[in-house]
Amino acid sequence: MWADIETSTDFLNFGETAELSADLINNPSMLPLSIGIFGGWGAGKSSLLNLVERKIEDQDDVLIVRFDAWLYQGFDDARAALMEVIAIKLAESTATDQTLLDKVHRLSKRVNYLRLAGLVADAGLAAATGGIGFGVMTKSFEAGQRLLTGDGTDEDADTLKKAVKSTTKVFENSKQKEDEALRNSPQKQISAIREEYAEVLGALGKRLIVFIDNLDRCLPRNAIHTLEAVRLFLFLPKTAFIVAADEDMIRHAVKEHYSDPTDRHVSDYLDKLIQIPVRVPRLGVQEITAYLFMLFASSRGIADQDLEALRVFLEKTLQASWKNEPITSEAAFSALGDSPSEIKADFDLAARLAPILAAAPKVQGNPRIVKRLLNTIRMRSTLAVRRNMPLDETIIAKLALFERCTDDKTFAHLCSLINESRNGQPEIFEKLEALQEKPDELNKACPEPWKDHQEFLKSWLLLPPALSGIDLRAAVYLSREVAPLRVSKDGLSANATECFQTLMVTKTKASPAARQAIGAVDPSEHPQIMEALINEMRRTTDWQSRPAGIIGATALSDASVASQTKLKEFLDSVKVNPRPLWMQSLVSKIAEK
């Protein structure tokens, strides 16, 4: 199994991208600097941030700040939280210099003052101040918002000063109320923060590198507020911000936060804030293959030095993949040295899965989705071993891939075919696997619910092992969290199964679809279909209305004496008193025949 967390070990060949970002940070002429690490959910943004940090963390002239924007959501003003985290880092670095430490303390007090601007409208503060009028709180809150974003006026400053005075008793036990900071306007506070920050950093002779993560998990307001705090420090010397974000989510946040922004405002917002965009590399077949090799090897208890040897081998191979042959499972296995034989089987499976995982529309090489799929496969394989199920992991993987890359309707249909076939061996696989080299005929032979996924099916059917002739009931059992085992209808042919499904939803006895479905099956199967319908109806608890399947059963009873007898026996066995009118009428009609 694999933990769904970011890593500091490069499994994804992000090393070169991380080095380029680190080179920018290490170039004095590029500071101040803002870098955007852009990518969708699960693409590896956090891992890339970690790799960049590892490239610079050992340098003596660097102060590193990690800020998780999501962590503070709902507990603090996002802008003040980021400023305070920076102030704390500066305080740690100036502990031996009282003069600088005093400046950092003043900076912290100014941050607290601006925090009040963002939180003065909070209901808890209103209660603490004896119930300041809602109108006063709202006006001061709005004024504070404008001042923090740099759009405030003198009138906003006066409004905020009055609000601060009204809440003075909150700070009666704090030296902060005596501090000069509280007597300055918010505009001066912001200017002072910038000046004191620059002075402290200059005196330390260090660069401050701030890594910001999880912005796209935040509510729009918090995401924008964090970026506004970045803007406050953005053009100060010796400073770099590396922001990981989903561009689409940030643009959505801009639309939500600002009133009727223009399309240009939305598209330009990040461009004005982020100087250098770095997009997380999308993984192709080779990268996914290497990623799977690393995941499988790490799960088998391989020694750290052997795992690192494999990583280095894969990294070098990928860097030369534009001119060399693709990575093979044999070469990767050899790079591990003396390793358990199970890993060779793992690597063979990885090499087969990688092309589909890289191309499937619902995966598209996303590392987090790949890892979650592998966890599903490994969990089911472990359960199969514990239950003594004769089921190879490659079969589990193939069905899990079908489940992930199609949809609920298609997977449910596959499970139905398996559950309702003889010995769990649906005939459809024998038919489709025989047509792999005839795409037109293959498309026509696909069951209707599968037709939206024909491109995926072409590559999926080629994935070993072939499924025709294999009992797949155990595989359906293992996937029961998404496809519960249905009432057994063993012995029904494919046509009989389709007939059963049609009769279960039939609404009128004269339904053309019902007549056609009944006519398409061998009459010898009518009693078995009736048994399947009756098994479904036995689950009924309220007989006052007709249960699903009863009208279809009535239509089937007209076509078969044996089916009619089974239906009559079933209705006679239903213990309900008094009998509803519909049941009395149906029993009478059957008795007359």
WOKAZI-V492846 format. One record per pair of residues at least 6 apart in sequence whose ideal C-beta (glycine too) atoms are under 6 Angstrom apart, sorted by the first residue. I is the first residue (numbers start at 1). J is the second residue. D is the distance in Angstrom with one decimal. If there is no record, write none. Layout:
# WOKAZI-V492846
((I | J | D) (I | J | D))
This chain:
# WOKAZI-V492846
((1 | 375 | 5.6) (1 | 378 | 5.7) (2 | 295 | 5.7) (2 | 371 | 5.2) (6 | 46 | 3.6) (6 | 47 | 4.6) (6 | 50 | 5.8) (7 | 47 | 5.2) (8 | 50 | 4.4) (8 | 54 | 5.8) (10 | 51 | 5.8) (11 | 291 | 5.4) (11 | 294 | 4.3) (12 | 44 | 5.5) (12 | 291 | 5.8) (13 | 287 | 5.5) (13 | 318 | 4.6) (14 | 48 | 5.1) (14 | 51 | 5.6) (18 | 51 | 3.7) (18 | 52 | 4.8) (18 | 55 | 5.7) (21 | 35 | 5.8) (21 | 52 | 4.8) (21 | 278 | 5.8) (22 | 52 | 5.7) (22 | 55 | 3.6) (22 | 56 | 5.4) (24 | 30 | 5.3) (25 | 56 | 6.0) (25 | 240 | 5.0) (31 | 238 | 5.6) (32 | 235 | 5.4) (32 | 236 | 5.9) (32 | 239 | 4.6) (33 | 240 | 4.3) (34 | 241 | 4.7) (34 | 274 | 5.2) (34 | 275 | 4.9) (35 | 242 | 4.7) (35 | 276 | 5.0) (35 | 278 | 5.9) (36 | 243 | 5.4) (36 | 274 | 3.7) (36 | 277 | 4.7) (37 | 45 | 5.1) (37 | 48 | 5.5) (37 | 244 | 4.3) (37 | 278 | 5.5) (38 | 247 | 5.1) (38 | 277 | 5.7) (38 | 279 | 4.9) (39 | 45 | 4.9) (39 | 280 | 3.3) (40 | 246 | 5.6) (42 | 366 | 4.7) (42 | 368 | 2.9) (42 | 369 | 5.9) (43 | 280 | 4.5) (44 | 280 | 5.3) (44 | 367 | 5.2) (45 | 244 | 4.0) (45 | 280 | 5.7) (46 | 213 | 5.5) (48 | 280 | 5.8) (49 | 211 | 5.2) (49 | 213 | 5.8) (49 | 244 | 5.3) (56 | 62 | 5.5) (61 | 206 | 5.0) (61 | 207 | 6.0) (62 | 207 | 5.4) (62 | 209 | 5.8) (63 | 89 | 5.6) (63 | 93 | 5.9) (63 | 206 | 5.2) (63 | 208 | 4.8) (64 | 209 | 5.2) (65 | 85 | 5.9) (65 | 86 | 5.8) (65 | 89 | 5.0) (65 | 210 | 4.5) (66 | 211 | 5.1) (67 | 82 | 5.5) (67 | 85 | 5.4) (67 | 212 | 4.9) (68 | 213 | 5.6) (68 | 214 | 5.2) (69 | 214 | 5.4) (69 | 215 | 5.0) (69 | 218 | 5.2) (69 | 226 | 4.7) (70 | 214 | 3.9) (70 | 217 | 4.3) (70 | 218 | 5.5) (72 | 81 | 4.2) (73 | 218 | 5.4) (73 | 222 | 4.8) (77 | 115 | 5.3) (77 | 118 | 3.6) (77 | 119 | 5.7) (78 | 222 | 4.6) (78 | 225 | 3.8) (78 | 226 | 4.6) (79 | 148 | 5.9) (79 | 225 | 4.9) (79 | 228 | 5.7) (79 | 229 | 4.0) (80 | 111 | 5.6) (80 | 114 | 5.8) (80 | 115 | 3.7) (82 | 226 | 5.9) (82 | 229 | 4.2) (83 | 111 | 4.6) (83 | 229 | 5.9) (84 | 111 | 5.2) (87 | 107 | 5.2) (87 | 108 | 4.7) (87 | 111 | 5.9) (90 | 104 | 4.8) (90 | 200 | 5.4) (91 | 104 | 4.7) (93 | 204 | 5.8) (94 | 100 | 3.9) (94 | 101 | 4.7) (94 | 104 | 5.5) (100 | 200 | 5.5) (100 | 203 | 5.6) (103 | 196 | 5.2) (103 | 200 | 5.4) (104 | 200 | 6.0) (107 | 193 | 6.0) (107 | 196 | 4.8) (109 | 176 | 5.8) (109 | 179 | 5.5) (109 | 181 | 4.9) (110 | 181 | 5.1) (110 | 189 | 4.9) (110 | 192 | 5.9) (110 | 193 | 5.1) (113 | 181 | 5.4) (113 | 189 | 5.7) (114 | 189 | 5.9) (117 | 144 | 3.0) (117 | 160 | 5.9) (118 | 144 | 5.7) (120 | 140 | 4.9) (120 | 141 | 5.6) (120 | 163 | 5.3) (121 | 137 | 4.4) (121 | 141 | 3.3) (126 | 132 | 5.4) (126 | 137 | 5.9) (128 | 170 | 5.7) (129 | 167 | 4.9) (129 | 170 | 6.0) (132 | 166 | 5.4) (139 | 159 | 5.5) (140 | 159 | 5.6) (140 | 160 | 5.5) (140 | 163 | 3.3) (143 | 156 | 3.8) (143 | 159 | 4.2) (143 | 160 | 4.9) (144 | 160 | 5.6) (146 | 152 | 4.3) (146 | 156 | 5.3) (147 | 156 | 5.5) (147 | 186 | 4.1) (149 | 228 | 5.6) (157 | 185 | 4.5) (157 | 186 | 5.8) (160 | 186 | 5.9) (168 | 177 | 5.8) (171 | 177 | 4.4) (198 | 236 | 5.2) (201 | 208 | 5.9) (201 | 238 | 5.4) (207 | 238 | 4.6) (208 | 239 | 5.1) (209 | 240 | 5.0) (210 | 241 | 4.9) (211 | 242 | 5.1) (212 | 243 | 4.6) (213 | 244 | 4.9) (215 | 223 | 5.0) (215 | 245 | 4.5) (216 | 245 | 5.5) (216 | 246 | 4.0) (216 | 249 | 3.9) (220 | 253 | 3.6) (220 | 256 | 3.8) (220 | 257 | 4.9) (221 | 257 | 5.8) (223 | 253 | 4.4) (224 | 253 | 5.5) (224 | 257 | 4.5) (227 | 273 | 5.9) (230 | 241 | 5.2) (233 | 239 | 5.7) (250 | 270 | 5.8) (251 | 266 | 5.2) (254 | 261 | 6.0) (254 | 266 | 5.0) (254 | 269 | 4.8) (255 | 266 | 5.8) (283 | 365 | 3.7) (284 | 358 | 5.7) (285 | 354 | 5.4) (285 | 355 | 5.2) (285 | 358 | 4.5) (286 | 318 | 5.9) (286 | 321 | 5.0) (286 | 326 | 5.9) (288 | 354 | 4.4) (288 | 357 | 5.3) (288 | 358 | 4.7) (288 | 365 | 5.5) (289 | 327 | 5.4) (289 | 351 | 6.0) (289 | 354 | 4.1) (290 | 314 | 4.2) (290 | 318 | 5.9) (292 | 350 | 3.5) (292 | 354 | 6.0) (293 | 332 | 4.8) (293 | 347 | 5.8) (293 | 350 | 5.7) (296 | 346 | 3.8) (296 | 350 | 5.9) (297 | 307 | 5.9) (297 | 310 | 5.7) (300 | 343 | 5.4) (306 | 336 | 5.4) (306 | 337 | 5.6) (310 | 335 | 5.0) (310 | 336 | 5.3) (313 | 335 | 4.0) (317 | 327 | 5.3) (329 | 347 | 3.7) (329 | 348 | 5.1) (329 | 351 | 4.6) (332 | 347 | 5.6) (333 | 344 | 5.2) (333 | 347 | 5.5) (349 | 394 | 5.9) (352 | 463 | 5.7) (356 | 459 | 5.4) (357 | 363 | 5.0) (357 | 370 | 5.6) (358 | 365 | 4.7) (360 | 405 | 4.4) (360 | 456 | 5.8) (362 | 405 | 5.1) (363 | 369 | 5.2) (373 | 404 | 5.6) (376 | 400 | 5.3) (377 | 396 | 5.5) (377 | 397 | 4.8) (377 | 400 | 5.1) (380 | 396 | 4.9) (380 | 478 | 4.2) (381 | 393 | 4.5) (381 | 396 | 5.5) (383 | 478 | 5.9) (384 | 391 | 4.6) (389 | 474 | 4.4) (391 | 474 | 4.8) (394 | 465 | 5.7) (398 | 463 | 5.7) (399 | 475 | 4.9) (403 | 411 | 4.8) (405 | 456 | 5.2) (406 | 453 | 4.8) (409 | 449 | 5.4) (410 | 449 | 5.0) (410 | 450 | 5.5) (413 | 449 | 4.3) (415 | 476 | 5.1) (415 | 483 | 4.2) (417 | 426 | 4.0) (417 | 428 | 5.9) (418 | 424 | 5.4) (418 | 426 | 5.6) (418 | 472 | 4.7) (418 | 476 | 5.2) (419 | 486 | 5.1) (420 | 489 | 4.7) (420 | 492 | 5.4) (420 | 497 | 4.4) (423 | 471 | 5.4) (424 | 471 | 4.1) (424 | 472 | 4.9) (424 | 473 | 3.5) (425 | 469 | 6.0) (425 | 471 | 6.0) (427 | 494 | 5.9) (429 | 467 | 4.4) (429 | 468 | 4.2) (430 | 468 | 3.9) (431 | 445 | 5.6) (432 | 445 | 6.0) (432 | 461 | 5.9) (433 | 461 | 5.9) (433 | 466 | 5.3) (433 | 468 | 5.4) (435 | 441 | 4.9) (435 | 442 | 4.2) (435 | 445 | 5.8) (436 | 461 | 5.6) (443 | 454 | 5.5) (487 | 535 | 5.1) (489 | 532 | 4.5) (491 | 528 | 5.8) (492 | 528 | 6.0) (495 | 520 | 5.2) (495 | 521 | 4.8) (496 | 521 | 4.9) (496 | 525 | 4.5) (496 | 529 | 5.6) (499 | 517 | 4.1) (499 | 521 | 5.0) (499 | 529 | 5.7) (500 | 529 | 5.2) (500 | 532 | 5.0) (502 | 513 | 5.6) (502 | 517 | 4.0) (503 | 514 | 6.0) (503 | 552 | 2.7) (504 | 548 | 5.8) (504 | 549 | 4.8) (506 | 514 | 4.5) (506 | 551 | 5.1) (506 | 552 | 3.9) (509 | 551 | 5.8) (509 | 554 | 5.5) (509 | 555 | 5.1) (514 | 552 | 5.9) (514 | 555 | 4.7) (518 | 556 | 6.0) (518 | 559 | 5.2) (526 | 560 | 3.8) (526 | 563 | 4.7) (527 | 562 | 4.6) (527 | 563 | 5.6) (530 | 556 | 5.8) (530 | 563 | 4.1) (530 | 566 | 4.7) (533 | 549 | 4.7) (533 | 553 | 4.6) (534 | 570 | 4.9) (536 | 549 | 5.1) (537 | 547 | 4.9) (537 | 549 | 5.3) (540 | 547 | 4.1) (543 | 576 | 4.7) (543 | 580 | 5.9) (544 | 580 | 5.2) (546 | 582 | 5.6) (553 | 567 | 5.4) (556 | 563 | 5.1) (557 | 563 | 5.1) (557 | 564 | 3.9) (557 | 567 | 4.7) (568 | 590 | 4.9) (571 | 587 | 5.4))
